[in-house]
Amino acid sequence: MAKDRSQRDDYTTPLRRLFLGIVVLCLLGIFIVWRIDSPRVERFRAQVVDAVVPSMEWAMVPVTAAVNLVRDFQSYQRLSEQNQELRSELRLMRAWKEAALQLEQENARLLDLNNVRLDPRLTYVTGVVMADSGSPFRQSVLLNVGMRDGIVDGWAAMDGIGLVGRISGVGPDTARVILMTDASSAIPATIQPSGQTALIAGDNTPAPAVEFLENRELVRPGDRVITSGDGGVFPAGLLIGQISVDPGGRLRVRLSADFERLEFLRVLRFNSAPLIRDSGDIVGPARPEAALTPEEAGDG
């Protein structure tokens, strides 16, 4: 058996060498033919190309398909990269859109504040709402203005349309505003067009109640409610809201101010009548009897 295997190996080895030599000679001949610069050889090369190339189209099909596949993959890769870039730009545009909407809303609030018609004698300070108390028992907001801006306790605060509340507590850089809806809020008001006076009392609901009304028969839903100025707490004529009736038949005020979106508030500088701290400002001090004239002493 070992002898037969060795004989078969001795037979195939010369054939391999012969086939390799023939292939090398053919390739060398093709190279030499393709390198010869002669018109006859050029015509021969053209004839060979015309005879061989058309019949090799079937062999180029897999190569062409592979090339197209690679190109499609590269195109898909570019599309994927572009898709990622577009998604990133879309997220950025959404962030810019949100910022633009917020700026638009702030601009609208500021425009509303600028469009409010007030008594020319009143001046104001505009503050930004920093925080909300968030308590169901005490409804207030915090402004970024305080003593350094000249804010005083009791001054009225408005948004772009109507009255919001009053200053209650002032710090160096901040001030707290008690909202009209708070249970401790009570504002003298006038109802138009009837001219009825009443007290708008907060009860921790979105619509404060109308208290101490003189004649309810003269008041209708939709009537305008403004501050009366009684007591010198608020200036007269500030818009509060409109009369409405709750399911229980109680009169309430539908506030004009947007308490759901308080961003900017206008604090009105209002100097009420000066407080009388000394009775001598009204009634003069009693003079001693020695200082009385004879006529005044006789009358006494």
C-alpha angles and dihedrals in degrees: 000000000000089000094054092050091051092048091051091050091050089052099050098043096068090046092054092049091049093049091048091050092050091050091049091049091049093050091046090050092049089049092050092046092050091049097050113102104212134123092232093049089046091055089047091051091049091051091049092050092048090050099044108032099059090051091052096062091101089058091053094055095083091044092050091047091050091049091049090048091053091048091049091050091051090048091050090049090052090048090051091051091048090049091054091049091049091049091051091049090047092054089048091049091050090053090049090047091053090048090049092050091050091049090048091052092047090048090051091051091050091047089051090052091050092049096054110112112223136171106284088230091062121087126189148197120221117219136182120239106242103177144356124227090227091201122133089213100047121034115194143128134217123234129201093233126086146141092330087063093047096254114166131196114264099029117139122251123206137181123211094298118014148009116295104179144285137287112264112173126012128204131183093271105008140048132197121226119206105213123229089244092062117108091237093057120102120164127184109234144178123222116217140248093011094051093225116160122221144154119254104213122189119224102177092270127113091250116051118217126252109235135183094017113177100214119004093188090071094055123086132184109269095034114142119252121205135166114273098205092229113153092020092260098118130018114254123257101036112144115245105168144266134303117259135169123231123218089266092058095251119141115243138169122246099213119230094210117089101238092177093066110032107163106140127027130190114219110205119219102225121170107195125196111308116262116248106231098167126049089212089075088070107024119034119234117268113261121225118256091249089064094053119106120240091253092052090046091050091050089051 
